[in-house]
Amino acid sequence: MPPRNESPRTVRIVGALLATVWLCAGVLALVVGAIAQHWLLVVIGLIAAWYGVIWLYVARQGRRVTLREALMPWRLKRRSNADA
């Protein structure tokens, strides 16, 4: 499937909004789960926070990330202009 032409500015804005929502939801779930001692909610909060971090990378790079980049964000490499 060929890549769609997406505006990096739009991807950054949407990525930042989604990162904010997911990080806030994850932190809220962590706090409520820890206070109420519902450990499943804590696990869900960790997953939501991780998903928020992935959206932060999307917002920072201005493009969608691959599955490999999403699962291992510490191994992200900057794309050169030749690769884009």
N, C-alpha and C positions, 0 to 999 in steps of 0.2 A: 504494500500500500504506500503510495507516494506521500511524503510529508505535506501537510496543508500549510498554506501561507498564513502564518499567524503573526500578528504584530507583537514584537517583544514588549512594547509598552503595555498592551492589553494583558499579555500573559503575566507580566510583573504585577499589575494591579489586582487581577483575579487571584494570583498566587498569594499575594500579601493578605488579601481579605480572607481567603480560605485558611491560610496559616494562622491568622488571628483567631478565627472561629475555632479551629481544631485545638490550638494550644490552650485557649481559655476553657474549652470543654474538657480537655484532658486534665488540666490543673484542678478544675472544679470537681471532677470525678475522683481525682486522687485525694483531695481534701475531704470530701464527703465520705468516701470509702474508708479513709483512715479513721475519721471520727466515729463513724457508725460501725466500724470493724467489719465491713463487707468487702472481703478480699477480692471477690470477683470484680467489683466496681473499681478497685485499685488497679487490677490488671487491665481492665478496659480503659482506664484513664491513662495508663502507660502507653497503650497502643494508640490512643487518640493523640497523645502528646508526640509520639514518634511520627505519626502521620502529619502533624503540624510542622514538625521539623523538615520533613520531606517537602512540604509546600513552601517552606522558607527557602530551600535550595532552588525550587522552581522560580520563586520571585527574584532571587538573586541572579540567576542565570538568564532569565527572560526566555526560557524555552522549557518544553516538557522534558522530563527526565525518563530514561529507560528503566526497565525493571531492575537491571543490575545496579544502576546508580541509586535507585530508591532503596534497595536492600542493603547497599553498602555505601552510604553517603560519604564516609571518610576517604573513599578511594576516588572521589570525583576528580576529574582532570579538566582543566580549562580547554575549551575547544578553540582551535585557531581559526582564522578567517577562511583558510583553505578547506577545513572540514565542514563549515557551516553551509 
